[in-house]
């Protein structure tokens, strides 16, 4: 998922984005380990993450090859 590449490029830790957005760290951990699919992420959380990164939702949550 492109989200984690973007966070790494910008030097943003999972802890930092979760704390800033009041999202449980387990949500990003489950996304990263594929225990939670992007399609099952709440729209509210997806919007908050995309807005935080100043990117469209579809760009943040696209699958990488």
Secondary structure, DSSP 8 states (H G I E B T S, - for coil): -HHHHHHHHHT--HHHHHHHHT--HHHHHHHHTTSS-GGGS-HHHHHHHHHHHTS-HHHHS----
